[in-house]
Amino acid sequence: MNEDNTIDYAISVIRRFLSERPDSADTLDGIHRWWIRWPRLEESSLVTLAALERLESVGEMEQIKVGSSMIWRRKK
């Protein structure tokens, strides 16, 4: 899988996860480890970050600061 396909895969999994659990929110690491089942070896968390940033750029996701952590969630 090339990088764009890998990012597209992560986007589709994140969208599916949120369609089933619309109130979910997590850190980048939590989304990378627990929301996405990678088909082969686990990808870099930079792939997940790129997917989240693309979703943010089209208005589907947002980041909020909670304590010292940045949390990603479906845009409200």
PDB file of N, CA, C, O and CB in Angstrom:
ATOM      1  N   MET A   1       0.854  -1.171   0.000  1.00  0.00           N
ATOM      2  CA  MET A   1       0.000   0.000   0.000  1.00  0.00           C
ATOM      3  C   MET A   1       0.900   1.234   0.000  1.00  0.00           C
ATOM      4  O   MET A   1       1.806   1.338   0.827  1.00  0.00           O
ATOM      5  CB  MET A   1      -0.972  -0.002   1.228  1.00  0.00           C
ATOM      6  N   ASN A   2       0.657   2.175  -0.926  1.00  0.00           N
ATOM      7  CA  ASN A   2       1.467   3.393  -0.890  1.00  0.00           C
ATOM      8  C   ASN A   2       0.927   4.337   0.189  1.00  0.00           C
ATOM      9  O   ASN A   2      -0.123   4.086   0.780  1.00  0.00           O
ATOM     10  CB  ASN A   2       1.473   4.095  -2.281  1.00  0.00           C
ATOM     11  N   GLU A   3       1.659   5.418   0.432  1.00  0.00           N
ATOM     12  CA  GLU A   3       1.301   6.305   1.545  1.00  0.00           C
ATOM     13  C   GLU A   3      -0.104   6.892   1.406  1.00  0.00           C
ATOM     14  O   GLU A   3      -0.848   6.937   2.385  1.00  0.00           O
ATOM     15  CB  GLU A   3       2.309   7.432   1.649  1.00  0.00           C
ATOM     16  N   ASP A   4      -0.483   7.347   0.189  1.00  0.00           N
ATOM     17  CA  ASP A   4      -1.827   7.906   0.009  1.00  0.00           C
ATOM     18  C   ASP A   4      -2.900   6.859   0.264  1.00  0.00           C
ATOM     19  O   ASP A   4      -3.920   7.153   0.886  1.00  0.00           O
ATOM     20  CB  ASP A   4      -1.983   8.478  -1.401  1.00  0.00           C
ATOM     21  N   ASN A   5      -2.676   5.632  -0.215  1.00  0.00           N
ATOM     22  CA  ASN A   5      -3.644   4.564   0.031  1.00  0.00           C
ATOM     23  C   ASN A   5      -3.737   4.243   1.514  1.00  0.00           C
ATOM     24  O   ASN A   5      -4.821   3.961   2.024  1.00  0.00           O
ATOM     25  CB  ASN A   5      -3.266   3.307  -0.755  1.00  0.00           C
ATOM     26  N   THR A   6      -2.606   4.284   2.208  1.00  0.00           N
ATOM     27  CA  THR A   6      -2.594   4.005   3.643  1.00  0.00           C
ATOM     28  C   THR A   6      -3.354   5.082   4.400  1.00  0.00           C
ATOM     29  O   THR A   6      -4.111   4.777   5.321  1.00  0.00           O
ATOM     30  CB  THR A   6      -1.154   3.904   4.165  1.00  0.00           C
ATOM     31  N   ILE A   7      -3.159   6.334   4.022  1.00  0.00           N
ATOM     32  CA  ILE A   7      -3.900   7.433   4.659  1.00  0.00           C
ATOM     33  C   ILE A   7      -5.385   7.302   4.358  1.00  0.00           C
ATOM     34  O   ILE A   7      -6.211   7.485   5.252  1.00  0.00           O
ATOM     35  CB  ILE A   7      -3.373   8.809   4.176  1.00  0.00           C
ATOM     36  N   ASP A   8      -5.739   6.989   3.117  1.00  0.00           N
ATOM     37  CA  ASP A   8      -7.151   6.794   2.750  1.00  0.00           C
ATOM     38  C   ASP A   8      -7.765   5.654   3.555  1.00  0.00           C
ATOM     39  O   ASP A   8      -8.919   5.736   3.975  1.00  0.00           O
ATOM     40  CB  ASP A   8      -7.286   6.506   1.237  1.00  0.00           C
ATOM     41  N   TYR A   9      -6.991   4.589   3.769  1.00  0.00           N
ATOM     42  CA  TYR A   9      -7.465   3.458   4.577  1.00  0.00           C
ATOM     43  C   TYR A   9      -7.768   3.943   6.003  1.00  0.00           C
ATOM     44  O   TYR A   9      -8.830   3.646   6.550  1.00  0.00           O
ATOM     45  CB  TYR A   9      -6.403   2.302   4.599  1.00  0.00           C
ATOM     46  N   ALA A  10      -6.835   4.685   6.595  1.00  0.00           N
ATOM     47  CA  ALA A  10      -7.038   5.185   7.956  1.00  0.00           C
ATOM     48  C   ALA A  10      -8.267   6.092   8.027  1.00  0.00           C
ATOM     49  O   ALA A  10      -9.040   6.014   8.982  1.00  0.00           O
ATOM     50  CB  ALA A  10      -5.791   5.946   8.439  1.00  0.00           C
ATOM     51  N   ILE A  11      -8.450   6.945   7.025  1.00  0.00           N
ATOM     52  CA  ILE A  11      -9.625   7.818   6.985  1.00  0.00           C
ATOM     53  C   ILE A  11     -10.912   6.988   6.973  1.00  0.00           C
ATOM     54  O   ILE A  11     -11.851   7.279   7.714  1.00  0.00           O
ATOM     55  CB  ILE A  11      -9.571   8.742   5.747  1.00  0.00           C
ATOM     56  N   SER A  12     -10.949   5.963   6.135  1.00  0.00           N
ATOM     57  CA  SER A  12     -12.168   5.153   6.049  1.00  0.00           C
ATOM     58  C   SER A  12     -12.450   4.423   7.360  1.00  0.00           C
ATOM     59  O   SER A  12     -13.607   4.296   7.761  1.00  0.00           O
ATOM     60  CB  SER A  12     -12.052   4.142   4.905  1.00  0.00           C
ATOM     61  N   VAL A  13     -11.409   3.945   8.025  1.00  0.00           N
ATOM     62  CA  VAL A  13     -11.605   3.250   9.298  1.00  0.00           C
ATOM     63  C   VAL A  13     -12.077   4.226  10.380  1.00  0.00           C
ATOM     64  O   VAL A  13     -12.967   3.900  11.165  1.00  0.00           O
ATOM     65  CB  VAL A  13     -10.300   2.553   9.738  1.00  0.00           C
ATOM     66  N   ILE A  14     -11.489   5.406  10.422  1.00  0.00           N
ATOM     67  CA  ILE A  14     -11.910   6.417  11.404  1.00  0.00           C
ATOM     68  C   ILE A  14     -13.362   6.811  11.165  1.00  0.00           C
ATOM     69  O   ILE A  14     -14.131   6.931  12.119  1.00  0.00           O
ATOM     70  CB  ILE A  14     -10.998   7.668  11.332  1.00  0.00           C
ATOM     71  N   ARG A  15     -13.745   7.013   9.918  1.00  0.00           N
ATOM     72  CA  ARG A  15     -15.149   7.353   9.609  1.00  0.00           C
ATOM     73  C   ARG A  15     -16.093   6.228  10.046  1.00  0.00           C
ATOM     74  O   ARG A  15     -17.144   6.485  10.632  1.00  0.00           O
ATOM     75  CB  ARG A  15     -15.320   7.626   8.090  1.00  0.00           C
ATOM     76  N   ARG A  16     -15.713   4.996   9.759  1.00  0.00           N
ATOM     77  CA  ARG A  16     -16.555   3.858  10.153  1.00  0.00           C
ATOM     78  C   ARG A  16     -16.661   3.768  11.667  1.00  0.00           C
ATOM     79  O   ARG A  16     -17.749   3.555  12.203  1.00  0.00           O
ATOM     80  CB  ARG A  16     -15.994   2.542   9.584  1.00  0.00           C
ATOM     81  N   PHE A  17     -15.539   3.928  12.360  1.00  0.00           N
ATOM     82  CA  PHE A  17     -15.527   3.886  13.817  1.00  0.00           C
ATOM     83  C   PHE A  17     -16.485   4.929  14.384  1.00  0.00           C
ATOM     84  O   PHE A  17     -17.273   4.634  15.282  1.00  0.00           O
ATOM     85  CB  PHE A  17     -14.103   4.117  14.353  1.00  0.00           C
ATOM     86  N   LEU A  18     -16.413   6.146  13.855  1.00  0.00           N
ATOM     87  CA  LEU A  18     -17.268   7.223  14.357  1.00  0.00           C
ATOM     88  C   LEU A  18     -18.723   7.062  13.947  1.00  0.00           C
ATOM     89  O   LEU A  18     -19.610   7.549  14.648  1.00  0.00           O
ATOM     90  CB  LEU A  18     -16.758   8.551  13.871  1.00  0.00           C
ATOM     91  N   SER A  19     -18.993   6.393  12.832  1.00  0.00           N
ATOM     92  CA  SER A  19     -20.391   6.158  12.468  1.00  0.00           C
ATOM     93  C   SER A  19     -21.036   5.182  13.450  1.00  0.00           C
ATOM     94  O   SER A  19     -22.240   5.245  13.699  1.00  0.00           O
ATOM     95  CB  SER A  19     -20.495   5.615  11.022  1.00  0.00           C
ATOM     96  N   GLU A  20     -20.226   4.278  14.007  1.00  0.00           N
ATOM     97  CA  GLU A  20     -20.733   3.307  14.985  1.00  0.00           C
ATOM     98  C   GLU A  20     -20.705   3.856  16.410  1.00  0.00           C
ATOM     99  O   GLU A  20     -21.492   3.430  17.256  1.00  0.00           O
ATOM    100  CB  GLU A  20     -19.918   2.022  14.917  1.00  0.00           C
ATOM    101  N   ARG A  21     -19.803   4.799  16.676  1.00  0.00           N
ATOM    102  CA  ARG A  21     -19.637   5.372  18.007  1.00  0.00           C
ATOM    103  C   ARG A  21     -19.453   6.892  17.872  1.00  0.00           C
ATOM    104  O   ARG A  21     -18.348   7.397  18.068  1.00  0.00           O
ATOM    105  CB  ARG A  21     -18.418   4.719  18.749  1.00  0.00           C
ATOM    106  N   PRO A  22     -20.518   7.617  17.543  1.00  0.00           N
ATOM    107  CA  PRO A  22     -20.396   9.039  17.186  1.00  0.00           C
ATOM    108  C   PRO A  22     -19.870   9.952  18.290  1.00  0.00           C
ATOM    109  O   PRO A  22     -19.384  11.044  17.996  1.00  0.00           O
ATOM    110  CB  PRO A  22     -21.717   9.542  16.757  1.00  0.00           C
ATOM    111  N   ASP A  23     -19.953   9.537  19.537  1.00  0.00           N
ATOM    112  CA  ASP A  23     -19.489  10.399  20.625  1.00  0.00           C
ATOM    113  C   ASP A  23     -18.061  10.078  21.065  1.00  0.00           C
ATOM    114  O   ASP A  23     -17.598  10.598  22.081  1.00  0.00           O
ATOM    115  CB  ASP A  23     -20.422  10.276  21.807  1.00  0.00           C
ATOM    116  N   SER A  24     -17.365   9.234  20.318  1.00  0.00           N
ATOM    117  CA  SER A  24     -15.998   8.849  20.681  1.00  0.00           C
ATOM    118  C   SER A  24     -15.038  10.014  20.513  1.00  0.00           C
ATOM    119  O   SER A  24     -15.216  10.880  19.657  1.00  0.00           O
ATOM    120  CB  SER A  24     -15.532   7.664  19.834  1.00  0.00           C
ATOM    121  N   ALA A  25     -14.025  10.007  21.349  1.00  0.00           N
ATOM    122  CA  ALA A  25     -12.947  10.997  21.284  1.00  0.00           C
ATOM    123  C   ALA A  25     -11.711  10.333  21.870  1.00  0.00           C
ATOM    124  O   ALA A  25     -11.814   9.526  22.794  1.00  0.00           O
ATOM    125  CB  ALA A  25     -13.316  12.332  22.059  1.00  0.00           C
ATOM    126  N   ASP A  26     -10.538  10.673  21.333  1.00  0.00           N
ATOM    127  CA  ASP A  26      -9.315  10.058  21.830  1.00  0.00           C
ATOM    128  C   ASP A  26      -8.114  10.872  21.381  1.00  0.00           C
ATOM    129  O   ASP A  26      -8.226  11.770  20.546  1.00  0.00           O
ATOM    130  CB  ASP A  26      -9.195   8.600  21.344  1.00  0.00           C
ATOM    131  N   THR A  27      -6.971  10.543  21.949  1.00  0.00           N
ATOM    132  CA  THR A  27      -5.719  11.159  21.533  1.00  0.00           C
ATOM    133  C   THR A  27      -5.273  10.534  20.218  1.00  0.00           C
ATOM    134  O   THR A  27      -5.816   9.514  19.793  1.00  0.00           O
ATOM    135  CB  THR A  27      -4.624  10.995  22.626  1.00  0.00           C
ATOM    136  N   LEU A  28      -4.304  11.136  19.588  1.00  0.00           N
ATOM    137  CA  LEU A  28      -3.724  10.561  18.374  1.00  0.00           C
ATOM    138  C   LEU A  28      -3.267   9.137  18.639  1.00  0.00           C
ATOM    139  O   LEU A  28      -3.567   8.238  17.853  1.00  0.00           O
ATOM    140  CB  LEU A  28      -2.545  11.418  17.871  1.00  0.00           C
ATOM    141  N   ASP A  29      -2.550   8.917  19.728  1.00  0.00           N
ATOM    142  CA  ASP A  29      -2.050   7.581  20.037  1.00  0.00           C
ATOM    143  C   ASP A  29      -3.192   6.588  20.252  1.00  0.00           C
ATOM    144  O   ASP A  29      -3.128   5.453  19.781  1.00  0.00           O
ATOM    145  CB  ASP A  29      -1.161   7.626  21.275  1.00  0.00           C
ATOM    146  N   GLY A  30      -4.228   7.015  20.958  1.00  0.00           N
ATOM    147  CA  GLY A  30      -5.370   6.129  21.194  1.00  0.00           C
ATOM    148  C   GLY A  30      -6.077   5.757  19.900  1.00  0.00           C
ATOM    149  O   GLY A  30      -6.442   4.599  19.702  1.00  0.00           O
ATOM    150  N   ILE A  31      -6.270   6.732  19.020  1.00  0.00           N
ATOM    151  CA  ILE A  31      -6.906   6.459  17.735  1.00  0.00           C
ATOM    152  C   ILE A  31      -6.031   5.519  16.920  1.00  0.00           C
ATOM    153  O   ILE A  31      -6.523   4.563  16.322  1.00  0.00           O
ATOM    154  CB  ILE A  31      -7.165   7.769  16.958  1.00  0.00           C
ATOM    155  N   HIS A  32      -4.742   5.793  16.901  1.00  0.00           N
ATOM    156  CA  HIS A  32      -3.812   4.976  16.133  1.00  0.00           C
ATOM    157  C   HIS A  32      -3.796   3.530  16.632  1.00  0.00           C
ATOM    158  O   HIS A  32      -3.805   2.601  15.824  1.00  0.00           O
ATOM    159  CB  HIS A  32      -2.407   5.571  16.203  1.00  0.00           C
ATOM    160  N   ARG A  33      -3.772   3.333  17.925  1.00  0.00           N
ATOM    161  CA  ARG A  33      -3.649   1.981  18.491  1.00  0.00           C
ATOM    162  C   ARG A  33      -4.969   1.228  18.601  1.00  0.00           C
ATOM    163  O   ARG A  33      -4.999   0.012  18.413  1.00  0.00           O
ATOM    164  CB  ARG A  33      -3.026   2.064  19.847  1.00  0.00           C
ATOM    165  N   TRP A  34      -6.072   1.937  18.906  1.00  0.00           N
ATOM    166  CA  TRP A  34      -7.303   1.241  19.261  1.00  0.00           C
ATOM    167  C   TRP A  34      -8.422   1.361  18.233  1.00  0.00           C
ATOM    168  O   TRP A  34      -9.293   0.492  18.176  1.00  0.00           O
ATOM    169  CB  TRP A  34      -7.788   1.749  20.558  1.00  0.00           C
ATOM    170  N   TRP A  35      -8.421   2.399  17.433  1.00  0.00           N
ATOM    171  CA  TRP A  35      -9.497   2.554  16.457  1.00  0.00           C
ATOM    172  C   TRP A  35      -9.172   1.866  15.141  1.00  0.00           C
ATOM    173  O   TRP A  35     -10.077   1.415  14.439  1.00  0.00           O
ATOM    174  CB  TRP A  35      -9.773   4.025  16.211  1.00  0.00           C
ATOM    175  N   ILE A  36      -7.893   1.780  14.797  1.00  0.00           N
ATOM    176  CA  ILE A  36      -7.494   1.307  13.465  1.00  0.00           C
ATOM    177  C   ILE A  36      -6.859  -0.074  13.556  1.00  0.00           C
ATOM    178  O   ILE A  36      -5.874  -0.275  14.266  1.00  0.00           O
ATOM    179  CB  ILE A  36      -6.514   2.299  12.805  1.00  0.00           C
ATOM    180  N   ARG A  37      -7.437  -1.012  12.830  1.00  0.00           N
ATOM    181  CA  ARG A  37      -6.824  -2.337  12.688  1.00  0.00           C
ATOM    182  C   ARG A  37      -6.039  -2.330  11.399  1.00  0.00           C
ATOM    183  O   ARG A  37      -6.607  -2.340  10.307  1.00  0.00           O
ATOM    184  CB  ARG A  37      -7.896  -3.488  12.696  1.00  0.00           C
ATOM    185  N   TRP A  38      -4.742  -2.314  11.535  1.00  0.00           N
ATOM    186  CA  TRP A  38      -3.877  -2.256  10.367  1.00  0.00           C
ATOM    187  C   TRP A  38      -3.822  -3.626   9.706  1.00  0.00           C
ATOM    188  O   TRP A  38      -3.684  -4.633  10.400  1.00  0.00           O
ATOM    189  CB  TRP A  38      -2.460  -1.777  10.753  1.00  0.00           C
ATOM    190  N   PRO A  39      -3.927  -3.689   8.368  1.00  0.00           N
ATOM    191  CA  PRO A  39      -3.965  -4.983   7.676  1.00  0.00           C
ATOM    192  C   PRO A  39      -2.645  -5.750   7.741  1.00  0.00           C
ATOM    193  O   PRO A  39      -2.625  -6.978   7.658  1.00  0.00           O
ATOM    194  CB  PRO A  39      -4.343  -4.774   6.236  1.00  0.00           C
ATOM    195  N   ARG A  40      -1.548  -5.015   7.889  1.00  0.00           N
ATOM    196  CA  ARG A  40      -0.234  -5.662   8.006  1.00  0.00           C
ATOM    197  C   ARG A  40       0.398  -5.168   9.301  1.00  0.00           C
ATOM    198  O   ARG A  40      -0.282  -5.014  10.315  1.00  0.00           O
ATOM    199  CB  ARG A  40       0.693  -5.349   6.756  1.00  0.00           C
ATOM    200  N   LEU A  41       1.668  -4.929   9.258  1.00  0.00           N
ATOM    201  CA  LEU A  41       2.334  -4.351  10.424  1.00  0.00           C
ATOM    202  C   LEU A  41       1.765  -2.969  10.690  1.00  0.00           C
ATOM    203  O   LEU A  41       1.345  -2.268   9.770  1.00  0.00           O
ATOM    204  CB  LEU A  41       3.868  -4.280  10.215  1.00  0.00           C
ATOM    205  N   GLU A  42       1.759  -2.591  11.945  1.00  0.00           N
ATOM    206  CA  GLU A  42       1.221  -1.284  12.313  1.00  0.00           C
ATOM    207  C   GLU A  42       1.993  -0.182  11.600  1.00  0.00           C
ATOM    208  O   GLU A  42       3.223  -0.196  11.560  1.00  0.00           O
ATOM    209  CB  GLU A  42       1.278  -1.080  13.841  1.00  0.00           C
ATOM    210  N   GLU A  43       1.274   0.753  11.049  1.00  0.00           N
ATOM    211  CA  GLU A  43       1.863   1.900  10.355  1.00  0.00           C
ATOM    212  C   GLU A  43       2.351   2.925  11.371  1.00  0.00           C
ATOM    213  O   GLU A  43       2.064   2.821  12.563  1.00  0.00           O
ATOM    214  CB  GLU A  43       0.840   2.543   9.386  1.00  0.00           C
ATOM    215  N   SER A  44       3.083   3.903  10.889  1.00  0.00           N
ATOM    216  CA  SER A  44       3.540   5.008  11.720  1.00  0.00           C
ATOM    217  C   SER A  44       2.340   5.839  12.166  1.00  0.00           C
ATOM    218  O   SER A  44       1.354   5.961  11.439  1.00  0.00           O
ATOM    219  CB  SER A  44       4.565   5.886  10.957  1.00  0.00           C
ATOM    220  N   SER A  45       2.434   6.401  13.351  1.00  0.00           N
ATOM    221  CA  SER A  45       1.356   7.275  13.819  1.00  0.00           C
ATOM    222  C   SER A  45       1.249   8.534  12.955  1.00  0.00           C
ATOM    223  O   SER A  45       0.241   9.237  13.018  1.00  0.00           O
ATOM    224  CB  SER A  45       1.585   7.662  15.288  1.00  0.00           C
ATOM    225  N   LEU A  46       2.278   8.827  12.149  1.00  0.00           N
ATOM    226  CA  LEU A  46       2.198   9.966  11.227  1.00  0.00           C
ATOM    227  C   LEU A  46       1.113   9.744  10.169  1.00  0.00           C
ATOM    228  O   LEU A  46       0.517  10.704   9.681  1.00  0.00           O
ATOM    229  CB  LEU A  46       3.561  10.199  10.544  1.00  0.00           C
ATOM    230  N   VAL A  47       0.860   8.493   9.818  1.00  0.00           N
ATOM    231  CA  VAL A  47      -0.223   8.165   8.881  1.00  0.00           C
ATOM    232  C   VAL A  47      -1.562   8.535   9.509  1.00  0.00           C
ATOM    233  O   VAL A  47      -2.409   9.149   8.859  1.00  0.00           O
ATOM    234  CB  VAL A  47      -0.196   6.650   8.500  1.00  0.00           C
ATOM    235  N   THR A  48      -1.750   8.165  10.765  1.00  0.00           N
ATOM    236  CA  THR A  48      -2.991   8.494  11.465  1.00  0.00           C
ATOM    237  C   THR A  48      -3.135   9.999  11.614  1.00  0.00           C
ATOM    238  O   THR A  48      -4.230  10.535  11.441  1.00  0.00           O
ATOM    239  CB  THR A  48      -3.033   7.817  12.843  1.00  0.00           C
ATOM    240  N   LEU A  49      -2.054  10.684  11.928  1.00  0.00           N
ATOM    241  CA  LEU A  49      -2.106  12.140  12.038  1.00  0.00           C
ATOM    242  C   LEU A  49      -2.495  12.766  10.707  1.00  0.00           C
ATOM    243  O   LEU A  49      -3.321  13.679  10.677  1.00  0.00           O
ATOM    244  CB  LEU A  49      -0.755  12.694  12.507  1.00  0.00           C
ATOM    245  N   ALA A  50      -1.924  12.298   9.616  1.00  0.00           N
ATOM    246  CA  ALA A  50      -2.275  12.830   8.291  1.00  0.00           C
ATOM    247  C   ALA A  50      -3.750  12.595   7.997  1.00  0.00           C
ATOM    248  O   ALA A  50      -4.420  13.474   7.454  1.00  0.00           O
ATOM    249  CB  ALA A  50      -1.403  12.179   7.192  1.00  0.00           C
ATOM    250  N   ALA A  51      -4.265  11.417   8.350  1.00  0.00           N
ATOM    251  CA  ALA A  51      -5.687  11.111   8.140  1.00  0.00           C
ATOM    252  C   ALA A  51      -6.562  12.060   8.963  1.00  0.00           C
ATOM    253  O   ALA A  51      -7.540  12.605   8.452  1.00  0.00           O
ATOM    254  CB  ALA A  51      -5.990   9.633   8.517  1.00  0.00           C
ATOM    255  N   LEU A  52      -6.215  12.254  10.220  1.00  0.00           N
ATOM    256  CA  LEU A  52      -6.995  13.149  11.079  1.00  0.00           C
ATOM    257  C   LEU A  52      -6.948  14.586  10.573  1.00  0.00           C
ATOM    258  O   LEU A  52      -7.957  15.290  10.600  1.00  0.00           O
ATOM    259  CB  LEU A  52      -6.481  13.086  12.520  1.00  0.00           C
ATOM    260  N   GLU A  53      -5.786  15.020  10.115  1.00  0.00           N
ATOM    261  CA  GLU A  53      -5.667  16.383   9.588  1.00  0.00           C
ATOM    262  C   GLU A  53      -6.492  16.566   8.323  1.00  0.00           C
ATOM    263  O   GLU A  53      -7.081  17.627   8.119  1.00  0.00           O
ATOM    264  CB  GLU A  53      -4.206  16.718   9.306  1.00  0.00           C
ATOM    265  N   ARG A  54      -6.542  15.546   7.471  1.00  0.00           N
ATOM    266  CA  ARG A  54      -7.403  15.642   6.277  1.00  0.00           C
ATOM    267  C   ARG A  54      -8.863  15.720   6.683  1.00  0.00           C
ATOM    268  O   ARG A  54      -9.624  16.512   6.128  1.00  0.00           O
ATOM    269  CB  ARG A  54      -7.180  14.433   5.338  1.00  0.00           C
ATOM    270  N   LEU A  55      -9.254  14.905   7.647  1.00  0.00           N
ATOM    271  CA  LEU A  55     -10.644  14.947   8.119  1.00  0.00           C
ATOM    272  C   LEU A  55     -10.964  16.295   8.764  1.00  0.00           C
ATOM    273  O   LEU A  55     -12.080  16.797   8.632  1.00  0.00           O
ATOM    274  CB  LEU A  55     -10.905  13.807   9.123  1.00  0.00           C
ATOM    275  N   GLU A  56     -10.001  16.874   9.451  1.00  0.00           N
ATOM    276  CA  GLU A  56     -10.185  18.201  10.040  1.00  0.00           C
ATOM    277  C   GLU A  56     -10.330  19.252   8.937  1.00  0.00           C
ATOM    278  O   GLU A  56     -11.146  20.167   9.054  1.00  0.00           O
ATOM    279  CB  GLU A  56      -8.998  18.555  10.971  1.00  0.00           C
ATOM    280  N   SER A  57      -9.545  19.122   7.874  1.00  0.00           N
ATOM    281  CA  SER A  57      -9.571  20.128   6.803  1.00  0.00           C
ATOM    282  C   SER A  57     -10.893  20.140   6.044  1.00  0.00           C
ATOM    283  O   SER A  57     -11.245  21.153   5.438  1.00  0.00           O
ATOM    284  CB  SER A  57      -8.432  19.879   5.830  1.00  0.00           C
ATOM    285  N   VAL A  58     -11.629  19.033   6.067  1.00  0.00           N
ATOM    286  CA  VAL A  58     -12.940  18.998   5.403  1.00  0.00           C
ATOM    287  C   VAL A  58     -14.089  19.137   6.409  1.00  0.00           C
ATOM    288  O   VAL A  58     -15.254  18.938   6.064  1.00  0.00           O
ATOM    289  CB  VAL A  58     -13.096  17.689   4.613  1.00  0.00           C
ATOM    290  N   GLY A  59     -13.745  19.482   7.659  1.00  0.00           N
ATOM    291  CA  GLY A  59     -14.765  19.786   8.655  1.00  0.00           C
ATOM    292  C   GLY A  59     -15.391  18.586   9.346  1.00  0.00           C
ATOM    293  O   GLY A  59     -16.459  18.715   9.944  1.00  0.00           O
ATOM    294  N   GLU A  60     -14.757  17.425   9.282  1.00  0.00           N
ATOM    295  CA  GLU A  60     -15.326  16.237   9.922  1.00  0.00           C
ATOM    296  C   GLU A  60     -14.785  15.980  11.326  1.00  0.00           C
ATOM    297  O   GLU A  60     -15.470  15.373  12.149  1.00  0.00           O
ATOM    298  CB  GLU A  60     -15.066  15.034   9.068  1.00  0.00           C
ATOM    299  N   MET A  61     -13.569  16.434  11.605  1.00  0.00           N
ATOM    300  CA  MET A  61     -12.934  16.205  12.906  1.00  0.00           C
ATOM    301  C   MET A  61     -12.468  17.535  13.469  1.00  0.00           C
ATOM    302  O   MET A  61     -12.289  18.511  12.741  1.00  0.00           O
ATOM    303  CB  MET A  61     -11.741  15.210  12.786  1.00  0.00           C
ATOM    304  N   GLU A  62     -12.273  17.552  14.793  1.00  0.00           N
ATOM    305  CA  GLU A  62     -11.692  18.712  15.443  1.00  0.00           C
ATOM    306  C   GLU A  62     -10.815  18.248  16.596  1.00  0.00           C
ATOM    307  O   GLU A  62     -10.971  17.146  17.121  1.00  0.00           O
ATOM    308  CB  GLU A  62     -12.792  19.680  15.940  1.00  0.00           C
ATOM    309  N   GLN A  63      -9.888  19.121  16.971  1.00  0.00           N
ATOM    310  CA  GLN A  63      -9.040  18.876  18.125  1.00  0.00           C
ATOM    311  C   GLN A  63      -9.489  19.776  19.256  1.00  0.00           C
ATOM    312  O   GLN A  63      -9.830  20.940  19.044  1.00  0.00           O
ATOM    313  CB  GLN A  63      -7.548  19.110  17.788  1.00  0.00           C
ATOM    314  N   ILE A  64      -9.485  19.231  20.454  1.00  0.00           N
ATOM    315  CA  ILE A  64      -9.758  20.055  21.628  1.00  0.00           C
ATOM    316  C   ILE A  64      -8.691  19.745  22.672  1.00  0.00           C
ATOM    317  O   ILE A  64      -8.199  18.621  22.765  1.00  0.00           O
ATOM    318  CB  ILE A  64     -11.203  19.795  22.194  1.00  0.00           C
ATOM    319  N   LYS A  65      -8.349  20.750  23.443  1.00  0.00           N
ATOM    320  CA  LYS A  65      -7.354  20.566  24.503  1.00  0.00           C
ATOM    321  C   LYS A  65      -8.079  20.157  25.772  1.00  0.00           C
ATOM    322  O   LYS A  65      -9.001  20.836  26.225  1.00  0.00           O
ATOM    323  CB  LYS A  65      -6.513  21.866  24.733  1.00  0.00           C
ATOM    324  N   VAL A  66      -7.648  19.039  26.338  1.00  0.00           N
ATOM    325  CA  VAL A  66      -8.198  18.552  27.597  1.00  0.00           C
ATOM    326  C   VAL A  66      -7.002  18.337  28.524  1.00  0.00           C
ATOM    327  O   VAL A  66      -6.214  17.410  28.335  1.00  0.00           O
ATOM    328  CB  VAL A  66      -9.050  17.217  27.403  1.00  0.00           C
ATOM    329  N   GLY A  67      -6.879  19.198  29.518  1.00  0.00           N
ATOM    330  CA  GLY A  67      -5.695  19.147  30.377  1.00  0.00           C
ATOM    331  C   GLY A  67      -4.463  19.418  29.531  1.00  0.00           C
ATOM    332  O   GLY A  67      -4.374  20.448  28.863  1.00  0.00           O
ATOM    333  N   SER A  68      -3.513  18.493  29.560  1.00  0.00           N
ATOM    334  CA  SER A  68      -2.295  18.661  28.764  1.00  0.00           C
ATOM    335  C   SER A  68      -2.340  17.849  27.472  1.00  0.00           C
ATOM    336  O   SER A  68      -1.341  17.762  26.757  1.00  0.00           O
ATOM    337  CB  SER A  68      -1.074  18.257  29.581  1.00  0.00           C
ATOM    338  N   SER A  69      -3.490  17.256  27.170  1.00  0.00           N
ATOM    339  CA  SER A  69      -3.625  16.401  25.973  1.00  0.00           C
ATOM    340  C   SER A  69      -4.469  17.065  24.900  1.00  0.00           C
ATOM    341  O   SER A  69      -5.351  17.874  25.187  1.00  0.00           O
ATOM    342  CB  SER A  69      -4.243  15.051  26.345  1.00  0.00           C
ATOM    343  N   MET A  70      -4.180  16.707  23.670  1.00  0.00           N
ATOM    344  CA  MET A  70      -5.020  17.113  22.544  1.00  0.00           C
ATOM    345  C   MET A  70      -5.892  15.908  22.189  1.00  0.00           C
ATOM    346  O   MET A  70      -5.384  14.813  21.946  1.00  0.00           O
ATOM    347  CB  MET A  70      -4.152  17.598  21.300  1.00  0.00           C
ATOM    348  N   ILE A  71      -7.183  16.117  22.164  1.00  0.00           N
ATOM    349  CA  ILE A  71      -8.157  15.063  21.898  1.00  0.00           C
ATOM    350  C   ILE A  71      -8.803  15.336  20.541  1.00  0.00           C
ATOM    351  O   ILE A  71      -9.154  16.472  20.221  1.00  0.00           O
ATOM    352  CB  ILE A  71      -9.238  14.985  23.032  1.00  0.00           C
ATOM    353  N   TRP A  72      -8.950  14.284  19.762  1.00  0.00           N
ATOM    354  CA  TRP A  72      -9.642  14.360  18.468  1.00  0.00           C
ATOM    355  C   TRP A  72     -11.058  13.814  18.636  1.00  0.00           C
ATOM    356  O   TRP A  72     -11.272  12.827  19.340  1.00  0.00           O
ATOM    357  CB  TRP A  72      -8.866  13.563  17.360  1.00  0.00           C
ATOM    358  N   ARG A  73     -12.018  14.464  17.985  1.00  0.00           N
ATOM    359  CA  ARG A  73     -13.402  13.999  18.010  1.00  0.00           C
ATOM    360  C   ARG A  73     -14.107  14.475  16.741  1.00  0.00           C
ATOM    361  O   ARG A  73     -13.602  15.319  16.001  1.00  0.00           O
ATOM    362  CB  ARG A  73     -14.143  14.511  19.286  1.00  0.00           C
ATOM    363  N   ARG A  74     -15.303  13.898  16.517  1.00  0.00           N
ATOM    364  CA  ARG A  74     -16.132  14.362  15.416  1.00  0.00           C
ATOM    365  C   ARG A  74     -16.472  15.822  15.661  1.00  0.00           C
ATOM    366  O   ARG A  74     -16.791  16.204  16.787  1.00  0.00           O
ATOM    367  CB  ARG A  74     -17.424  13.498  15.272  1.00  0.00           C
ATOM    368  N   LYS A  75     -16.408  16.628  14.639  1.00  0.00           N
ATOM    369  CA  LYS A  75     -16.687  18.057  14.804  1.00  0.00           C
ATOM    370  C   LYS A  75     -18.135  18.228  15.240  1.00  0.00           C
ATOM    371  O   LYS A  75     -19.048  17.658  14.643  1.00  0.00           O
ATOM    372  CB  LYS A  75     -16.410  18.846  13.485  1.00  0.00           C
ATOM    373  N   LYS A  76     -18.329  19.006  16.272  1.00  0.00           N
ATOM    374  CA  LYS A  76     -19.668  19.260  16.826  1.00  0.00           C
ATOM    375  C   LYS A  76     -20.334  20.409  16.117  1.00  0.00           C
ATOM    376  O   LYS A  76     -21.465  20.767  16.447  1.00  0.00           O
ATOM    377  CB  LYS A  76     -19.593  19.551  18.323  1.00  0.00           C
TER     378      LYS A  76
END
